[in-house]
Every structure is written in structure tokens, then in C-alpha cells.
Amino acid sequence: MSEIAFLHEGKIVLQGTLEEVRLVKKTAATELQLEQSEDIQMLLLAFPCLKSTGRNSLLLEDVGRLPDVLRFLADKRTPIVRIERQEASLEDLFMEVVGK
């Protein structure tokens, strides 16, 4: 399996397979798409950790809160159009590693 290395100021700051690098750093988020824009507003008020990403979509970077969000939606009988895990790009990983 291929390895990657992140260089910063001439030094290797992180090295490993892509899977290993993703385990070391925060890399995943979850995008939720709902049918109604009113539901988006309700969720933003209930969960400040969510970010609006566009028409009827939200991004949850703290995946540990996903069960709470889904339970809230189920209790309100809110239709969900799509739930998708978003992996960070190599650029996102690099920026997180070097602290920028």
C-alpha cells in the first residue's frame, strides 16, 4: 500500500497510508439534506454545531453528535433526503497538521 508524507518547512510532519493519516486527524464530516428549508432552521437552532451549506443542506463536523441529530429528526418526523459522509481532502488534512 502506498504511503504519503506531509512536509512542512523541510521536515516530515506526518507520514503513513491515507487511512493511517485519517485516523490521526479529524477528517470526516456528515452532510444532511432535508426536504424543507424550515427544518434546516429548526435544526440550526437546536444544534449550533451544524453549518448551513446551501439549499436544504447542513454539515455536521462533530460526527459524535450524529446520533443526537438523527434522534431529534426522528422525533420530529422530519424527512431526510440524503445523509453522506464527507472525507477531508489531502489539502484539508495538510492544513490541519501544520495548524493553518
All heavy atoms as an XYZ file, in Angstrom:
792
protein
N       0.841     -1.182      0.000
C       0.000      0.000      0.000
C       0.887      1.247      0.000
O       1.902      1.298      0.684
C      -0.915     -0.022      1.221
C      -1.860      1.150      1.249
S      -3.211      0.945      2.411
C      -4.382      0.134      1.372
N       0.505      2.254     -0.736
C       1.286      3.477     -0.856
C       1.179      4.324      0.408
O       0.159      4.319      1.093
C       0.785      4.300     -2.039
O       0.947      3.587     -3.232
N       2.252      5.053      0.669
C       2.266      5.972      1.804
C       2.335      7.397      1.295
O       2.805      7.664      0.188
C       3.466      5.691      2.717
C       3.320      4.422      3.504
C       4.278      4.360      4.685
O       5.117      5.266      4.861
O       4.185      3.383      5.434
N       1.890      8.304      2.144
C       2.004      9.729      1.861
C       2.792     10.361      2.999
O       2.866      9.804      4.100
C       0.617     10.412      1.723
C      -0.208     10.244      3.007
C      -0.121      9.901      0.516
C      -1.507     11.022      2.998
N       3.399     11.498      2.715
C       4.118     12.245      3.745
C       3.796     13.719      3.560
O       3.711     14.217      2.443
C       5.619     12.008      3.628
N       3.603     14.398      4.680
C       3.383     15.843      4.658
C       4.684     16.504      5.100
O       5.205     16.211      6.179
C       2.257     16.256      5.598
C       0.889     15.807      5.166
C      -0.102     15.623      6.108
C       0.573     15.591      3.841
C      -1.373     15.220      5.733
C      -0.694     15.183      3.452
C      -1.671     15.005      4.403
N       5.202     17.383      4.240
C       6.410     18.136      4.533
C       6.029     19.558      4.889
O       5.195     20.173      4.229
C       7.340     18.151      3.317
C       7.838     16.804      2.805
C       8.588     16.982      1.497
C       8.709     16.137      3.840
N       6.672     20.081      5.929
C       6.453     21.473      6.316
C       7.787     22.034      6.774
O       8.426     21.483      7.673
C       5.412     21.560      7.439
C       5.110     22.957      7.871
N       4.589     23.887      7.010
C       5.255     23.570      9.057
C       4.412     25.020      7.657
N       4.821     24.856      8.897
N       8.209     23.095      6.115
C       9.489     23.739      6.407
C      10.636     22.733      6.353
O      11.510     22.701      7.215
C       9.427     24.473      7.748
C       8.410     25.594      7.728
C       8.294     26.343      9.051
O       8.877     25.896     10.066
O       7.618     27.375      9.053
N      10.593     21.837      5.352
C      11.666     20.895      5.113
C      11.663     19.659      5.987
O      12.571     18.839      5.902
N      10.650     19.494      6.826
C      10.596     18.334      7.714
C       9.307     17.549      7.484
O       8.258     18.128      7.198
C      10.654     18.782      9.169
C      11.940     19.459      9.523
C      11.984     19.838     10.970
C      13.343     20.490     11.221
N      13.411     21.235     12.414
N       9.407     16.219      7.645
C       8.214     15.375      7.563
C       7.431     15.560      8.859
O       7.943     15.300      9.947
C       8.583     13.895      7.361
C       9.269     13.711      5.999
C       7.332     13.019      7.464
C       9.786     12.303      5.759
N       6.187     16.043      8.739
C       5.364     16.262      9.936
C       4.333     15.154     10.138
O       3.815     14.994     11.241
C       4.663     17.645      9.899
C       5.701     18.756     10.016
C       3.840     17.823      8.634
N       4.076     14.391      9.094
C       3.158     13.252      9.215
C       3.392     12.327      8.035
O       3.543     12.784      6.904
C       1.699     13.721      9.236
C       0.629     12.665      9.491
C       0.805     12.026     10.870
C      -0.762     13.285      9.413
N       3.414     11.025      8.312
C       3.666     10.051      7.257
C       2.865      8.795      7.541
O       2.685      8.407      8.700
C       5.161      9.706      7.214
C       5.533      8.717      6.151
C       7.043      8.475      6.114
O       7.810      9.120      6.803
N       7.446      7.536      5.287
N       2.375      8.172      6.501
C       1.642      6.919      6.630
C       0.746      6.715      5.432
O       0.761      7.495      4.482
N      -0.048      5.652      5.467
C      -1.040      5.451      4.415
C      -2.139      6.481      4.602
O      -2.266      7.088      5.689
C      -1.654      4.042      4.475
O      -2.399      3.928      5.692
C      -0.600      2.967      4.376
N      -2.934      6.677      3.598
C      -4.030      7.635      3.699
C      -4.954      7.268      4.855
O      -5.391      8.130      5.615
C      -4.804      7.702      2.382
C      -5.936      8.715      2.310
C      -5.456     10.130      2.639
C      -6.593      8.681      0.945
N      -5.219      5.979      5.006
C      -6.088      5.526      6.091
C      -5.473      5.837      7.454
O      -6.167      6.263      8.374
C      -6.378      4.025      5.963
C      -7.235      3.653      4.760
C      -6.474      3.656      3.433
O      -5.219      3.571      3.439
O      -7.117      3.774      2.381
N      -4.157      5.631      7.594
C      -3.481      5.936      8.853
C      -3.519      7.424      9.164
O      -3.750      7.825     10.301
C      -2.030      5.443      8.815
C      -1.893      3.946      8.806
C      -0.493      3.470      8.464
O       0.326      4.260      7.933
O      -0.216      2.292      8.736
N      -3.292      8.246      8.153
C      -3.314      9.697      8.334
C      -4.709     10.148      8.763
O      -4.856     10.981      9.660
C      -2.863     10.421      7.049
C      -3.126     11.912      7.119
C      -1.395     10.133      6.781
N      -5.722      9.578      8.158
C      -7.091      9.951      8.511
C      -7.453      9.534      9.930
O      -8.290     10.156     10.561
C      -8.075      9.369      7.506
C      -8.030     10.124      6.198
C      -9.186      9.765      5.304
N      -9.287     10.767      4.262
C      -9.571     10.498      2.996
N      -9.791      9.265      2.623
N      -9.651     11.465      2.120
N      -6.821      8.492     10.449
C      -7.074      8.087     11.829
C      -6.439      9.050     12.825
O      -6.945      9.235     13.924
C      -6.539      6.673     12.078
C      -7.300      5.539     11.409
C      -6.572      4.217     11.636
C      -8.722      5.459     11.925
N      -5.336      9.663     12.437
C      -4.614     10.571     13.322
C      -5.326     11.916     13.437
O      -5.364     12.527     14.501
C      -3.166     10.786     12.808
C      -2.459     11.864     13.591
C      -2.403      9.478     12.878
N      -5.902     12.364     12.370
C      -6.504     13.694     12.336
C      -8.002     13.634     12.090
O      -8.520     12.698     11.519
C      -5.851     14.544     11.221
C      -4.407     14.832     11.491
C      -4.295     15.695     12.715
C      -2.873     15.863     13.162
N      -2.761     16.586     14.393
N      -8.681     14.698     12.523
C     -10.115     14.836     12.268
C     -10.310     14.971     10.762
O      -9.778     15.883     10.156
C     -10.636     16.096     12.966
C     -12.084     16.420     12.659
C     -12.453     17.757     13.215
C     -11.946     18.819     12.259
N     -12.413     20.143     12.499
N     -11.049     14.044     10.165
C     -11.123     14.069      8.706
C     -12.533     13.992      8.152
O     -12.733     14.256      6.991
C     -10.341     12.904      8.107
O     -10.912     11.693      8.563
C      -8.880     12.957      8.479
N     -13.459     13.557      8.936
C     -14.773     13.290      8.370
C     -15.813     14.260      8.906
O     -15.714     14.751     10.018
C     -15.199     11.860      8.669
N     -16.772     14.498      8.102
C     -17.952     15.268      8.481
C     -19.139     14.556      7.837
O     -18.967     13.663      7.011
C     -17.848     16.704      7.993
N     -20.330     14.946      8.225
C     -21.532     14.357      7.657
C     -22.404     15.463      7.093
O     -22.665     16.458      7.775
C     -22.316     13.569      8.724
O     -21.458     12.567      9.261
C     -23.545     12.908      8.135
N     -22.834     15.286      5.853
C     -23.748     16.244      5.243
C     -25.161     15.667      5.294
O     -25.382     14.505      4.954
C     -23.357     16.529      3.797
C     -24.240     17.595      3.174
C     -23.818     17.960      1.761
O     -22.885     17.341      1.221
O     -24.438     18.881      1.206
N     -26.090     16.477      5.739
C     -27.502     16.102      5.810
C     -28.282     16.975      4.841
O     -28.104     18.192      4.829
C     -28.067     16.343      7.210
C     -27.444     15.566      8.353
C     -27.825     16.195      9.673
C     -27.906     14.137      8.300
N     -29.127     16.366      4.064
C     -30.010     17.129      3.185
C     -31.444     16.803      3.583
O     -31.822     15.627      3.688
C     -29.774     16.785      1.720
C     -30.602     17.640      0.784
C     -30.312     17.325     -0.679
O     -29.609     16.370     -1.003
N     -30.857     18.124     -1.564
N     -32.227     17.854      3.819
C     -33.619     17.708      4.230
C     -34.537     18.250      3.148
O     -34.110     18.989      2.262
C     -33.849     18.458      5.543
C     -32.903     18.098      6.694
C     -33.216     18.948      7.918
C     -32.968     16.635      7.029
N     -35.807     17.884      3.229
C     -36.768     18.324      2.210
C     -37.147     19.794      2.354
O     -37.278     20.499      1.368
C     -38.044     17.468      2.282
C     -37.892     16.106      1.678
C     -39.205     15.352      1.627
O     -40.255     15.890      2.037
O     -39.183     14.193      1.169
N     -37.352     20.242      3.585
C     -37.909     21.577      3.830
C     -36.880     22.529      4.435
O     -36.174     22.166      5.374
C     -39.101     21.477      4.783
C     -40.201     20.550      4.334
C     -40.896     21.044      3.082
O     -41.109     22.248      2.924
N     -41.232     20.134      2.196
N     -36.814     23.764      3.940
C     -35.897     24.755      4.498
C     -36.268     25.117      5.931
O     -35.406     25.476      6.733
C     -35.852     26.007      3.619
O     -37.138     26.559      3.495
N     -37.557     24.990      6.289
C     -37.978     25.264      7.672
C     -37.314     24.277      8.637
O     -36.991     24.624      9.769
C     -39.502     25.164      7.820
C     -40.286     26.148      6.975
C     -40.477     25.680      5.535
O     -40.466     24.453      5.265
O     -40.614     26.566      4.665
N     -37.123     23.048      8.183
C     -36.466     22.039      9.012
C     -35.002     22.385      9.239
O     -34.447     22.121     10.309
C     -36.588     20.658      8.373
C     -38.029     20.179      8.280
O     -38.847     20.583      9.139
O     -38.329     19.404      7.363
N     -34.367     23.002      8.243
C     -32.978     23.433      8.382
C     -32.868     24.465      9.496
O     -31.998     24.375     10.366
C     -32.449     24.025      7.047
C     -32.447     22.984      5.942
C     -31.082     24.669      7.239
C     -31.418     21.899      6.079
N     -33.758     25.444      9.484
C     -33.737     26.484     10.512
C     -33.960     25.897     11.901
O     -33.299     26.275     12.862
C     -34.790     27.563     10.204
C     -34.529     28.334      8.930
C     -33.147     28.943      8.897
O     -32.683     29.511      9.875
N     -32.461     28.804      7.768
N     -34.882     24.954     12.022
C     -35.172     24.303     13.293
C     -33.914     23.586     13.807
O     -33.569     23.686     14.994
C     -36.318     23.297     13.111
C     -36.606     22.438     14.314
S     -37.880     21.185     13.990
C     -37.114     20.199     12.714
N     -33.217     22.883     12.918
C     -32.005     22.159     13.323
C     -30.873     23.105     13.701
O     -30.136     22.840     14.651
C     -31.541     21.250     12.196
C     -32.047     19.824     12.222
C     -31.537     19.058     11.019
C     -31.654     19.111     13.480
N     -30.712     24.194     12.967
C     -29.664     25.160     13.292
C     -29.877     25.759     14.678
O     -28.909     26.005     15.407
C     -29.607     26.266     12.234
C     -29.029     25.864     10.882
C     -29.236     26.972      9.863
C     -27.559     25.512     11.006
N     -31.123     25.975     15.052
C     -31.417     26.493     16.394
C     -31.157     25.439     17.468
O     -30.641     25.749     18.544
C     -32.866     26.974     16.474
C     -33.191     28.234     15.685
C     -34.686     28.500     15.689
C     -32.430     29.423     16.254
N     -31.489     24.208     17.186
C     -31.342     23.135     18.168
C     -29.896     22.657     18.301
O     -29.487     22.208     19.376
C     -32.243     21.965     17.792
N     -29.129     22.740     17.213
C     -27.754     22.234     17.206
C     -26.813     23.282     16.606
O     -26.586     23.299     15.387
C     -27.658     20.933     16.393
C     -28.429     19.793     16.976
C     -29.733     19.550     16.573
C     -27.867     18.971     17.942
C     -30.468     18.496     17.118
C     -28.583     17.919     18.490
C     -29.883     17.688     18.080
N     -26.256     24.146     17.426
C     -25.341     25.180     16.925
C     -24.092     24.620     16.245
O     -23.410     25.333     15.514
C     -24.944     25.959     18.184
C     -25.999     25.638     19.192
C     -26.510     24.278     18.847
N     -23.789     23.346     16.463
C     -22.614     22.729     15.827
C     -22.831     22.487     14.333
O     -21.872     22.188     13.618
C     -22.255     21.422     16.525
S     -23.592     20.200     16.552
N     -24.047     22.613     13.839
C     -24.344     22.421     12.414
C     -24.062     23.703     11.644
O     -24.220     24.808     12.164
C     -25.811     22.035     12.224
C     -26.212     20.649     12.704
C     -27.724     20.516     12.746
C     -25.603     19.587     11.819
N     -23.668     23.540     10.386
C     -23.435     24.677      9.497
C     -24.274     24.501      8.245
O     -24.299     23.417      7.662
C     -21.963     24.759      9.095
C     -21.032     25.013     10.252
C     -19.606     25.020      9.768
C     -18.661     25.142     10.941
N     -17.269     25.011     10.539
N     -24.925     25.570      7.829
C     -25.684     25.530      6.587
C     -24.705     25.542      5.424
O     -23.762     26.331      5.390
C     -26.616     26.743      6.514
O     -27.337     26.718      5.308
N     -24.922     24.636      4.446
C     -24.021     24.547      3.295
C     -24.709     24.877      1.984
O     -24.117     24.735      0.924
C     -23.412     23.131      3.185
O     -24.465     22.191      3.027
C     -22.571     22.799      4.393
N     -25.933     25.277      2.047
C     -26.652     25.579      0.820
C     -28.103     25.174      0.947
O     -28.611     24.972      2.044
N     -28.742     25.036     -0.173
C     -30.162     24.751     -0.224
C     -30.498     23.440      0.483
O     -30.154     22.359      0.010
C     -30.613     24.707     -1.675
C     -32.097     24.599     -1.821
C     -32.501     24.766     -3.273
N     -33.879     24.352     -3.400
C     -34.250     23.192     -3.891
N     -33.360     22.342     -4.318
N     -35.524     22.885     -3.961
N     -31.127     23.562      1.637
C     -31.626     22.423      2.412
C     -30.542     21.437      2.841
O     -30.832     20.263      3.045
C     -32.731     21.689      1.658
C     -33.956     22.562      1.445
O     -34.080     23.626      2.036
N     -34.855     22.125      0.607
N     -29.302     21.899      2.972
C     -28.207     21.018      3.390
C     -27.486     21.593      4.596
O     -27.333     22.802      4.732
C     -27.196     20.827      2.263
O     -27.766     20.081      1.217
N     -27.009     20.677      5.449
C     -26.260     21.041      6.643
C     -25.015     20.182      6.730
O     -25.006     19.031      6.281
C     -27.099     20.795      7.902
C     -28.343     21.650      8.061
C     -29.239     21.075      9.141
C     -27.954     23.071      8.392
N     -23.964     20.719      7.358
C     -22.739     19.975      7.580
C     -22.530     19.815      9.082
O     -22.576     20.784      9.836
C     -21.548     20.710      6.968
C     -20.234     19.941      6.953
C     -20.333     18.722      6.036
C     -19.098     20.840      6.521
N     -22.294     18.582      9.487
C     -22.011     18.252     10.881
C     -20.574     17.769     10.954
O     -20.254     16.681     10.479
C     -22.976     17.164     11.382
C     -22.740     16.654     12.790
C     -22.943     17.761     13.813
C     -23.677     15.490     13.079
N     -19.688     18.593     11.529
C     -18.280     18.216     11.622
C     -18.012     17.347     12.841
O     -17.064     16.580     12.852
C     -17.404     19.460     11.623
C     -17.437     20.173     10.280
C     -16.596     21.416     10.242
O     -16.291     21.980     11.306
O     -16.248     21.832      9.125
N     -18.821     17.469     13.873
C     -18.679     16.645     15.075
C     -19.534     15.401     14.894
O     -20.693     15.350     15.300
C     -19.111     17.441     16.310
C     -18.981     16.655     17.602
O     -18.556     15.488     17.566
O     -19.310     17.217     18.663
N     -18.954     14.362     14.273
C     -19.737     13.166     13.941
C     -20.236     12.443     15.186
O     -21.157     11.632     15.096
C     -18.962     12.204     13.017
C     -18.754     12.835     11.654
C     -17.647     11.776     13.618
N     -19.674     12.747     16.332
C     -20.171     12.175     17.582
C     -21.566     12.649     17.932
O     -22.282     11.997     18.699
N     -21.982     13.772     17.366
C     -23.329     14.317     17.605
C     -24.367     13.768     16.640
O     -25.555     14.037     16.773
C     -23.313     15.858     17.482
C     -22.459     16.613     18.461
C     -22.926     16.547     19.905
N     -24.324     16.777     20.129
C     -24.885     17.955     20.418
N     -24.149     19.027     20.489
N     -26.182     18.054     20.632
N     -23.935     12.992     15.648
C     -24.862     12.477     14.644
C     -26.036     11.706     15.244
O     -27.183     11.945     14.845
C     -24.127     11.630     13.605
C     -24.969     11.123     12.439
C     -25.607     12.271     11.663
C     -24.126     10.261     11.512
N     -25.832     10.804     16.206
C     -26.983     10.108     16.784
C     -28.008     11.061     17.409
O     -29.210     10.855     17.275
C     -26.362      9.187     17.844
C     -24.959      8.983     17.387
C     -24.559     10.275     16.728
N     -27.526     12.129     18.066
C     -28.439     13.118     18.662
C     -29.258     13.835     17.594
O     -30.460     14.040     17.751
C     -27.659     14.146     19.486
C     -26.917     13.533     20.653
O     -27.391     12.514     21.195
O     -25.864     14.079     21.031
N     -28.577     14.222     16.515
C     -29.267     14.924     15.425
C     -30.302     14.008     14.783
O     -31.453     14.410     14.551
C     -28.249     15.436     14.375
C     -28.958     15.977     13.147
C     -27.336     16.490     14.983
N     -29.925     12.764     14.514
C     -30.863     11.825     13.882
C     -32.040     11.506     14.803
O     -33.180     11.397     14.336
C     -30.140     10.550     13.478
C     -29.099     10.704     12.366
C     -28.400      9.388     12.102
C     -29.722     11.265     11.094
N     -31.789     11.383     16.105
C     -32.878     11.144     17.056
C     -33.855     12.338     17.069
O     -35.063     12.163     17.066
C     -32.301     10.918     18.459
C     -33.302     10.390     19.455
C     -32.651     10.021     20.794
N     -31.541      9.072     20.645
C     -30.244      9.382     20.794
N     -29.876     10.595     21.119
N     -29.321      8.455     20.639
N     -33.299     13.547     17.044
C     -34.108     14.758     17.008
C     -34.986     14.778     15.751
O     -36.185     15.055     15.824
C     -33.187     15.987     17.044
C     -33.894     17.303     17.047
C     -34.342     17.865     18.235
C     -34.101     17.994     15.863
C     -34.979     19.090     18.234
C     -34.748     19.212     15.854
C     -35.189     19.767     17.049
N     -34.383     14.451     14.604
C     -35.145     14.427     13.348
C     -36.227     13.355     13.375
O     -37.345     13.579     12.907
C     -34.203     14.195     12.168
C     -33.258     15.343     11.830
C     -32.226     14.900     10.819
C     -34.033     16.550     11.329
N     -35.922     12.202     13.935
C     -36.907     11.121     14.024
C     -38.063     11.515     14.938
O     -39.231     11.259     14.614
C     -36.248      9.840     14.534
N     -37.743     12.148     16.070
C     -38.792     12.580     16.997
C     -39.733     13.591     16.348
O     -40.926     13.601     16.621
C     -38.185     13.186     18.265
C     -37.516     12.151     19.149
O     -37.738     10.932     18.943
O     -36.743     12.555     20.049
N     -39.186     14.436     15.483
C     -39.990     15.460     14.785
C     -40.583     14.931     13.486
O     -41.271     15.652     12.776
C     -39.131     16.688     14.472
C     -38.503     17.333     15.666
C     -39.492     18.172     16.393
C     -38.783     18.919     17.517
N     -39.683     19.566     18.420
N     -40.282     13.662     13.162
C     -40.736     13.041     11.910
C     -40.352     13.880     10.686
O     -41.149     14.096      9.768
C     -42.228     12.770     11.936
C     -42.631     11.822     13.056
C     -44.020     11.285     12.828
N     -44.440     10.404     13.887
C     -44.125      9.113     13.985
N     -43.360      8.572     13.093
N     -44.568      8.382     14.985
N     -39.100     14.331     10.703
C     -38.573     15.168      9.629
C     -38.000     14.289      8.519
O     -37.115     13.474      8.772
C     -37.456     16.085     10.180
O     -37.982     16.838     11.269
C     -36.939     17.016      9.112
N     -38.483     14.450      7.290
C     -37.959     13.644      6.181
C     -36.513     14.018      5.850
O     -36.165     15.189      5.765
C     -38.860     13.991      5.006
C     -40.004     14.754      5.557
C     -39.584     15.315      6.873
N     -35.682     13.009      5.686
C     -34.279     13.195      5.305
C     -34.131     12.747      3.858
O     -34.522     11.642      3.495
C     -33.349     12.366      6.205
C     -33.509     12.787      7.667
C     -31.902     12.496      5.756
C     -32.807     11.872      8.641
N     -33.558     13.606      3.031
C     -33.345     13.283      1.623
C     -32.060     12.477      1.460
O     -32.016     11.485      0.740
C     -33.284     14.569      0.770
C     -32.916     14.253     -0.676
C     -34.599     15.322      0.847
N     -30.997     12.905      2.189
C     -29.697     12.265      1.992
C     -28.830     12.479      3.226
O     -28.851     13.540      3.841
C     -29.014     12.878      0.775
C     -27.670     12.314      0.418
C     -27.165     12.896     -0.904
N     -27.128     14.346     -0.921
C     -26.077     15.074     -0.557
N     -24.988     14.501     -0.142
N     -26.128     16.387     -0.629
N     -28.059     11.462      3.566
C     -27.007     11.556      4.574
C     -25.743     11.039      3.906
O     -25.725      9.928      3.383
C     -27.304     10.700      5.823
C     -28.595     11.142      6.478
C     -26.135     10.764      6.803
C     -29.025     10.240      7.623
N     -24.684     11.856      3.927
C     -23.453     11.458      3.236
C     -22.233     11.824      4.070
O     -22.107     12.943      4.548
C     -23.372     12.162      1.883
C     -22.181     11.765      1.064
C     -22.194     12.431     -0.298
O     -23.273     12.709     -0.830
O     -21.092     12.676     -0.824
N     -21.344     10.862      4.228
C     -20.077     11.104      4.921
C     -19.154     11.853      3.972
O     -18.995     11.459      2.808
C     -19.468      9.776      5.342
C     -18.170      9.912      6.078
C     -17.621      8.527      6.393
N     -16.273      8.628      6.851
C     -15.901      8.415      8.101
N     -16.787      8.070      8.994
N     -14.643      8.534      8.459
N     -18.545     12.905      4.462
C     -17.631     13.723      3.666
C     -16.210     13.533      4.196
O     -15.928     13.887      5.332
C     -18.001     15.204      3.799
C     -19.429     15.525      3.441
C     -19.582     15.812      1.982
O     -18.787     16.521      1.420
N     -20.614     15.275      1.375
N     -15.333     12.971      3.401
C     -13.934     12.811      3.791
C     -13.175     14.087      3.444
O     -13.437     14.724      2.426
C     -13.304     11.623      3.054
C     -13.845     10.282      3.469
C     -13.471      9.890      4.889
O     -12.505     10.449      5.459
O     -14.158      9.017      5.431
N     -12.226     14.435      4.291
C     -11.401     15.618      4.046
C     -10.448     15.345      2.884
O      -9.988     14.223      2.683
C     -10.613     15.970      5.293
N     -10.122     16.391      2.158
C      -9.148     16.279      1.077
C      -7.740     16.245      1.673
O      -7.532     16.561      2.848
C      -9.279     17.475      0.131
O      -8.873     18.657      0.808
N      -6.771     15.878      0.872
C      -5.388     15.905      1.333
C      -4.984     17.315      1.743
O      -4.246     17.505      2.714
C      -4.446     15.371      0.253
C      -4.463     13.862      0.041
C      -3.564     13.479     -1.128
C      -4.044     13.125      1.288
N      -5.474     18.308      1.043
C      -5.170     19.696      1.407
C      -5.739     20.031      2.784
O      -5.057     20.650      3.607
C      -5.731     20.666      0.363
C      -5.443     22.110      0.702
C      -6.001     23.088     -0.323
O      -6.647     22.654     -1.293
O      -5.793     24.289     -0.127
N      -6.975     19.609      3.054
C      -7.572     19.838      4.373
C      -6.749     19.168      5.468
O      -6.511     19.754      6.528
C      -9.005     19.302      4.423
C      -9.958     20.058      3.519
O      -9.695     21.235      3.210
O     -10.978     19.461      3.116
N      -6.327     17.929      5.218
C      -5.504     17.206      6.185
C      -4.186     17.934      6.441
O      -3.758     18.100      7.578
C      -5.228     15.785      5.703
C      -6.406     14.830      5.661
C      -6.026     13.567      4.904
C      -6.874     14.494      7.056
N      -3.539     18.369      5.361
C      -2.274     19.062      5.496
C      -2.440     20.341      6.313
O      -1.649     20.615      7.221
C      -1.693     19.393      4.115
C      -0.431     20.205      4.195
C       0.785     19.583      4.481
C      -0.448     21.571      3.989
C       1.950     20.338      4.566
C       0.711     22.321      4.086
C       1.913     21.703      4.364
N      -3.457     21.118      6.004
C      -3.676     22.376      6.716
C      -3.947     22.127      8.203
O      -3.513     22.895      9.058
C      -4.821     23.167      6.077
C      -4.516     23.595      4.652
S      -2.969     24.483      4.469
C      -3.448     26.080      5.056
N      -4.620     21.053      8.512
C      -4.867     20.716      9.908
C      -3.572     20.318     10.611
O      -3.325     20.695     11.755
C      -5.906     19.597     10.022
C      -6.309     19.331     11.448
C      -7.435     18.326     11.551
O      -8.145     18.084     10.563
O      -7.593     17.776     12.659
N      -2.728     19.558      9.921
C      -1.472     19.083     10.517
C      -0.528     20.244     10.810
O       0.094     20.298     11.874
C      -0.791     18.047      9.587
C       0.626     17.757     10.026
C      -1.614     16.762      9.565
N      -0.426     21.171      9.876
C       0.532     22.285     10.064
C      -0.096     23.450     10.831
O       0.586     24.429     11.125
C       1.148     22.767      8.737
C       1.905     21.653      8.057
C       0.101     23.365      7.812
N      -1.372     23.324     11.162
C      -2.011     24.336     12.006
C      -2.351     25.624     11.318
O      -2.289     26.699     11.909
N      -2.715     25.559     10.060
C      -3.102     26.800      9.344
C      -4.524     26.736      8.907
O      -5.133     25.763      8.771
C      -2.183     27.006      8.143
C      -0.766     27.245      8.600
C       0.067     27.683      7.451
C       1.476     27.941      7.959
N       2.288     28.663      7.113
